Amino acid sequence: MPSPPAGPDPAHPALPPGFVLGVATAAYQVEGATTEDGRGPSTWDTFCAQPGRVVDGTSGAVAADHYHRVEEDLGLLDRLGVDSYRFSVSWSRVLPEGRGRVNAAGLDFYDRLVDGLLERGITPMATLYHHDLPQPLEDDGGWLNPATPVAFAEHAAVVGARLADRVPQWVPMGEPNVNAFLGYGTGEQAPGHRLYFDALHACHQMLVGHGLAVGALRAAGAREVGCANNHAPIWPGSEDPADVGAAKLFDALWNGLWLEPMLLGRYPADLAPMMDDLMQPGDLAAIRAPLDFYGVNYYSPIRIAAAAAEDAPLPFEIFEMVGYDRTDRGWTIVPDALREWLITLRARFRAALPPIYITELGASYATGPDEHGVVDDQLRIDYLDVHLRAVATACERGVDVRGLYVWSLLDAFEWSQGLSQRYGLVHVDFDTLARTPKRSFDWYANLIAAQSPSRG
């Protein structure tokens, strides 16, 4: 009697056939070389130079030195066996003034990176902007200036003309909500403005820039264009109507303000009156440029309560979540929240929702090499395993998730947290810049080999 067919390996999440497993990085966080080969200054160079802005006083001037060690890092990607690598392009490296003059050396770097990926059978996914605006554009008003979306479309056209023949998937902006609200709303990130609700001006211009860049990329021959928006389930701090109302408003700002214009061509009803004065004819049509995939960056749910002080600059505040394990960053570990959010997303947008990629997911743990040089980051393995299982369950429930990108390949510069938080599958010694693959690297390589035998 023949033996029954083998079922899924319980040691690994039961992901759908063809599910893409990749890793992600961002230019300012890994490249370094901020003053070399014609790169111009960015808002993050300026922000990091201001005392007290970054918790450990570091910057991305060196970061993981990926610019000089790209061949070594390509070797790591090859050894890991990933299907795809999501990287970002430094706008300041390509267009040092933000528009106009093109820096050939900058484009050459990304040309070599893409060719190196393809030589190793790794599919590139390029992000055009990940928080690092050229400083000359910020000097002209940054994302508050309606000219900046036009400059961004120029950037998209320049990079697309060079790389779209070999890069099949494109993301115009990485986490525009993070950049808008933390960079223009609360001042926690570059460029450091505290405009509170006036940051909605930046939100709208970023959305317009996204839409214009989609069009520019398609004109350059891009095959697939999507997004990479940071999303989180928003939970009220209590059943008090004030907390419920505050959570609803925050959800509209953090999630709906980006989902609804991109997918439905409208702003959330609760926010529309505030957005009307910002819009020009044709803006919403541009923002709703059709997408081939929808990227979700997920880390943790957020609990929101009504602001305690009557004179608070914002009507809500983040309410501490208790009863959950946390990463070293302090973010709660709730994989079921990701599963539920994906299922709710599909139910809410249905036919308007293209296939989904989890464009970022990861955890910060500070584990370093032991006396034998081994980085035993079991907590990261556990984190990735339970979240991949949550995604697998969402797929079983009918959500069309096509792939997931772990944040990150390398320990890197983590914005206002500097070098104090480590998300990498590869440990970077920031003194010597030596790379040491962690146990999570080997775990992920084994998962990829089991999921994608042709790559493993």
Secondary structure as the mmCIF struct_conf table of DSSP 4:
data_model
#
loop_
_struct_conf.conf_type_id
_struct_conf.id
_struct_conf.beg_label_comp_id
_struct_conf.beg_label_asym_id
_struct_conf.beg_label_seq_id
_struct_conf.end_label_comp_id
_struct_conf.end_label_asym_id
_struct_conf.end_label_seq_id
HELX_LH_PP_P HELX_LH_PP_P1 PRO A 2 ALA A 6
TURN_TY1_P TURN_TY1_P1 PRO A 10 ALA A 11
BEND BEND1 HIS A 12 HIS A 12
HELX_LH_PP_P HELX_LH_PP_P2 LEU A 15 PRO A 16
TURN_TY1_P TURN_TY1_P2 PRO A 17 GLY A 18
STRN STRN1 VAL A 20 ALA A 24
HELX_RH_AL_P HELX_RH_AL_P1 ALA A 27 VAL A 30
TURN_TY1_P TURN_TY1_P3 THR A 34 THR A 35
BEND BEND2 GLU A 36 GLU A 36
TURN_TY1_P TURN_TY1_P4 ASP A 37 GLY A 38
HELX_LH_PP_P HELX_LH_PP_P3 ARG A 39 PRO A 41
STRN STRN2 SER A 42 SER A 42
HELX_RH_AL_P HELX_RH_AL_P2 THR A 43 CYS A 48
TURN_TY1_P TURN_TY1_P5 ALA A 49 ALA A 49
BEND BEND3 GLN A 50 GLN A 50
TURN_TY1_P TURN_TY1_P6 PRO A 51 GLY A 52
BEND BEND4 ARG A 53 VAL A 54
TURN_TY1_P TURN_TY1_P7 VAL A 55 ASP A 56
BEND BEND5 GLY A 57 GLY A 57
TURN_TY1_P TURN_TY1_P8 GLY A 60 ALA A 64
TURN_TY1_P TURN_TY1_P9 HIS A 66 HIS A 68
HELX_RH_AL_P HELX_RH_AL_P3 VAL A 70 LEU A 80
TURN_TY1_P TURN_TY1_P10 GLY A 81 GLY A 81
BEND BEND6 ASP A 83 ASP A 83
STRN STRN3 SER A 84 SER A 88
HELX_RH_AL_P HELX_RH_AL_P4 TRP A 91 VAL A 94
BEND BEND7 LEU A 95 LEU A 95
TURN_TY1_P TURN_TY1_P11 PRO A 96 GLU A 97
BEND BEND8 GLY A 98 ARG A 101
HELX_RH_AL_P HELX_RH_AL_P5 ALA A 104 GLU A 119
TURN_TY1_P TURN_TY1_P12 ARG A 120 GLY A 121
STRN STRN4 THR A 123 TYR A 129
BEND BEND9 HIS A 130 HIS A 131
STRN STRN5 PRO A 134 PRO A 134
HELX_RH_AL_P HELX_RH_AL_P6 GLN A 135 ASP A 139
TURN_TY1_P TURN_TY1_P13 ASP A 140 GLY A 141
HELX_RH_3T_P HELX_RH_3T_P1 GLY A 142 LEU A 144
BEND BEND10 ASN A 145 ASN A 145
TURN_TY1_P TURN_TY1_P14 PRO A 146 PRO A 146
HELX_RH_AL_P HELX_RH_AL_P7 ALA A 147 LEU A 163
TURN_TY1_P TURN_TY1_P15 ALA A 164 ARG A 166
STRN STRN6 GLN A 169 MET A 173
STRN STRN7 GLY A 174 GLY A 174
HELX_RH_AL_P HELX_RH_AL_P8 PRO A 176 ALA A 180
HELX_RH_PI_P HELX_RH_PI_P1 PHE A 181 GLY A 185
BEND BEND11 THR A 186 GLN A 189
TURN_TY1_P TURN_TY1_P16 ALA A 190 PRO A 191
HELX_RH_3T_P HELX_RH_3T_P2 TYR A 196 ALA A 199
HELX_RH_AL_P HELX_RH_AL_P9 LEU A 200 ALA A 219
TURN_TY1_P TURN_TY1_P17 ALA A 220 GLY A 221
BEND BEND12 ARG A 223 ARG A 223
STRN STRN8 GLU A 224 VAL A 225
STRN STRN9 ALA A 228 ALA A 228
STRN STRN10 ASN A 229 ASN A 230
STRN STRN11 ILE A 234 PRO A 236
BEND BEND13 GLY A 237 ASP A 240
HELX_RH_AL_P HELX_RH_AL_P10 PRO A 241 ASP A 251
HELX_RH_PI_P HELX_RH_PI_P2 ALA A 252 GLY A 256
HELX_RH_AL_P HELX_RH_AL_P11 LEU A 257 LEU A 264
BEND BEND14 GLY A 265 ARG A 266
TURN_TY1_P TURN_TY1_P18 ALA A 269 LEU A 271
HELX_RH_AL_P HELX_RH_AL_P12 ALA A 272 MET A 275
HELX_RH_3T_P HELX_RH_3T_P3 ASP A 276 LEU A 278
TURN_TY1_P TURN_TY1_P19 PRO A 281 GLY A 282
HELX_RH_AL_P HELX_RH_AL_P13 ASP A 283 ILE A 287
TURN_TY1_P TURN_TY1_P20 ARG A 288 ARG A 288
BEND BEND15 ASP A 292 ASP A 292
STRN STRN12 TYR A 294 ASN A 297
STRN STRN13 ILE A 302 ALA A 306
BEND BEND16 ALA A 308 ALA A 309
TURN_TY1_P TURN_TY1_P21 GLU A 310 ASP A 311
BEND BEND17 PRO A 313 PRO A 315
STRN STRN14 PHE A 316 ILE A 318
HELX_LH_PP_P HELX_LH_PP_P4 PHE A 319 MET A 321
BEND BEND18 GLY A 323 TYR A 324
STRN STRN15 ARG A 326 ARG A 326
TURN_TY1_P TURN_TY1_P22 ASP A 328 ARG A 329
BEND BEND19 GLY A 330 GLY A 330
STRN STRN16 THR A 332 THR A 332
HELX_RH_AL_P HELX_RH_AL_P14 PRO A 335 PHE A 349
HELX_RH_3T_P HELX_RH_3T_P4 ARG A 350 ALA A 352
STRN STRN17 ILE A 356 LEU A 361
TURN_TY1_P TURN_TY1_P23 GLU A 371 HIS A 372
BEND BEND20 GLY A 373 GLY A 373
HELX_RH_AL_P HELX_RH_AL_P15 GLN A 378 GLU A 396
TURN_TY1_P TURN_TY1_P24 ARG A 397 GLY A 398
STRN STRN18 VAL A 401 TRP A 407
BEND BEND21 LEU A 409 LEU A 409
STRN STRN19 LEU A 410 LEU A 410
HELX_RH_3T_P HELX_RH_3T_P5 TRP A 415 GLN A 417
TURN_TY1_P TURN_TY1_P25 GLY A 418 LEU A 419
BEND BEND22 SER A 420 SER A 420
BEND BEND23 LEU A 425 LEU A 425
STRN STRN20 VAL A 426 VAL A 428
TURN_TY1_P TURN_TY1_P26 PHE A 430 THR A 432
STRN STRN21 ARG A 435 PRO A 437
HELX_RH_AL_P HELX_RH_AL_P16 ARG A 439 GLN A 451
TURN_TY1_P TURN_TY1_P27 PRO A 453 ARG A 455
#
